[in-house]
Amino acid sequence: MLGKKIGMTQVFDQDQVIPVTLVEAGPCLVSKIKKKDSKDNYDAVQLKFEKFIKEFRGNSELKEGDELKVDVFQLGDKVKVSGVSKGKGFAGAMKRWNFKGKSASHGVKHEHRTLGSVGCRFPQRVIKGRKMPGRMGFDRVSLKNLEIVKVDPEKNILAIKGAIPGKRGTFLEIYGKNI
């Protein structure tokens, strides 16, 4: 199922507070069905939510024109949610990789947040994959085993326990066993 992140809030359950993310999930329209025996040569279902279209591989009993709504989920279901995380721009090595930095002892003037040595004597170049400053965030992130705390079928809203990647308005993919 496809959805859009609304924001975060909290739900009270007996004596504890549960942080939840509100997601507007659906209604999703099945816009196209692809079959292995047709010209597409693979099985897939294309879902459309607002302006967002996503194709899910695999065989399904859905038909073109069907509509998926939040009522396919129940309280306590475990889901996997995928989305794009917030972009944080250019970040130094301390922020991006949690490097410690240099000590504040003698001879460390203007070097507290620097990366340090990046190369080695042989092969006399920077090795691929070296953790260095650069663009941080705006990556595809998937979170598994998130619990559904509340389902509101009238407003098409899911309350999912915990934080979900992205800012408000980020399009999400929600995978569950019932779909």
Sequence and secondary structure as in RCSB ss.txt:
>XXXX:A:sequence
MLGKKIGMTQVFDQDQVIPVTLVEAGPCLVSKIKKKDSKDNYDAVQLKFEKFIKEFRGNSELKEGDELKVDVFQL
GDKVKVSGVSKGKGFAGAMKRWNFKGKSASHGVKHEHRTLGSVGCRFPQRVIKGRKMPGRMGFDRVSLKNLEIVK
VDPEKNILAIKGAIPGKRGTFLEIYGKNI
>XXXX:A:secstr
 EEEEEEEEEEEETTEEEEEEEEEE  EEEEEEE TTSTT S EEEEEETTEEEEEES  S  TT EE GGG  T
T EEEEEEE  EEEEE HHHHH      SSTT TT TT       SSS S  TT   SEEEE  EEEEEEEEEEE
EETTTTEEEEES  SS TT EEEEE TT 
